[in-house]
Amino acid sequence: MAIVAVSIAPLGTGSTSVSEYVAKTQEILERHPNLTYRLDPMFTNIEGDLSEIFAAVEEMHEALIAMGAQRLSTVVKIDDRRDTAHSMTEKIAVVEAKVQQG
């Protein structure tokens, strides 16, 4: 299972606001029931099979072009750990437990 952080920034839209584009990406992720995702202020974190994540990212990318973006700047960061499986929630819980221990 992979965890992918993705940020797709539309350029050439005539506005500095990107919320409608971000909302569209979230709608697309809703259509991928095998993926778990979490919207954060600067990235969307997606968890699941890497090939399915790539397919969803491509779909998101094309949807923003279809919405009128003239250019996209996309950042993708992949954590593909194969020796063990930890979900996004579990990874956060491990760090929070260590913070509590001081």
C-alpha positions as CSV (number, residue, x, y, z in Angstrom):
1,M,0.0,0.0,0.0
2,A,1.3,3.4,-0.9
3,I,0.7,6.9,0.5
4,V,0.8,9.7,-2.0
5,A,0.7,13.4,-1.4
6,V,-0.5,15.4,-4.4
7,S,-1.0,19.1,-5.1
8,I,-2.3,20.2,-8.4
9,A,-2.2,24.0,-8.9
10,P,-4.1,25.5,-11.8
11,L,-2.5,28.4,-13.6
12,G,-4.0,30.8,-16.1
13,T,-7.4,30.8,-14.6
14,G,-7.7,34.6,-14.0
15,S,-8.1,34.1,-10.3
16,T,-5.9,33.3,-7.3
17,S,-8.6,31.1,-5.7
18,V,-8.3,27.4,-6.3
19,S,-11.1,26.0,-4.0
20,E,-13.4,25.0,-6.9
21,Y,-10.5,23.1,-8.5
22,V,-9.7,21.4,-5.2
23,A,-13.3,20.5,-4.7
24,K,-13.3,18.8,-8.2
25,T,-10.3,16.7,-7.2
26,Q,-12.2,15.6,-4.1
27,E,-15.2,14.6,-6.1
28,I,-13.0,12.5,-8.3
29,L,-11.5,10.7,-5.4
30,E,-15.0,9.9,-4.1
31,R,-15.4,7.8,-7.3
32,H,-12.4,5.6,-6.2
33,P,-13.8,3.6,-3.3
34,N,-10.6,1.6,-2.9
35,L,-8.7,4.7,-2.0
36,T,-8.6,6.5,1.3
37,Y,-7.8,10.2,1.2
38,R,-7.5,13.2,3.4
39,L,-7.5,16.9,2.3
40,D,-5.0,19.0,4.0
41,P,-4.3,22.8,3.5
42,M,-1.6,22.3,0.8
43,F,-1.9,18.6,-0.3
44,T,-4.3,15.8,-0.6
45,N,-2.9,12.6,0.9
46,I,-4.1,9.4,-0.8
47,E,-3.7,5.9,0.4
48,G,-4.1,2.7,-1.6
49,D,-2.8,0.7,-4.5
50,L,-0.2,2.8,-6.4
51,S,-1.5,2.1,-9.9
52,E,-5.0,3.1,-8.8
53,I,-3.7,6.3,-7.2
54,F,-1.8,7.2,-10.4
55,A,-5.1,6.6,-12.3
56,A,-6.9,8.9,-10.0
57,V,-4.2,11.6,-10.2
58,E,-4.4,11.5,-14.0
59,E,-8.2,11.8,-13.8
60,M,-7.9,14.8,-11.5
61,H,-5.3,16.4,-13.7
62,E,-7.4,16.1,-16.8
63,A,-10.5,17.3,-15.0
64,L,-8.8,20.6,-14.1
65,I,-7.7,21.1,-17.7
66,A,-11.3,20.5,-18.7
67,M,-12.4,23.2,-16.2
68,G,-10.4,25.8,-18.1
69,A,-7.0,25.8,-16.5
70,Q,-4.4,26.7,-19.1
71,R,-1.6,25.2,-17.2
72,L,-1.1,22.9,-14.2
73,S,1.7,22.7,-11.7
74,T,1.5,19.2,-10.1
75,V,3.6,17.9,-7.2
76,V,3.5,14.2,-6.3
77,K,5.3,12.7,-3.4
78,I,5.2,8.9,-2.9
79,D,5.8,6.8,0.2
80,D,5.7,3.2,-1.0
81,R,6.9,1.1,1.9
82,R,7.0,-2.6,1.1
83,D,8.4,-4.2,4.3
84,T,5.3,-3.4,6.4
85,A,1.9,-1.8,6.0
86,H,1.0,1.3,8.0
87,S,-2.0,3.4,7.1
88,M,-1.9,7.2,7.2
89,T,-3.8,7.1,10.5
90,E,-1.4,4.6,12.0
91,K,1.7,6.6,11.0
92,I,0.3,9.7,12.7
93,A,-0.6,7.7,15.8
94,V,2.9,6.4,16.1
95,V,4.3,10.0,16.0
96,E,1.7,11.3,18.4
97,A,2.5,8.5,20.9
98,K,6.1,9.5,20.8
99,V,5.3,13.1,21.5
100,Q,3.2,12.1,24.5
101,Q,6.1,10.0,25.8
102,G,8.2,13.2,25.7
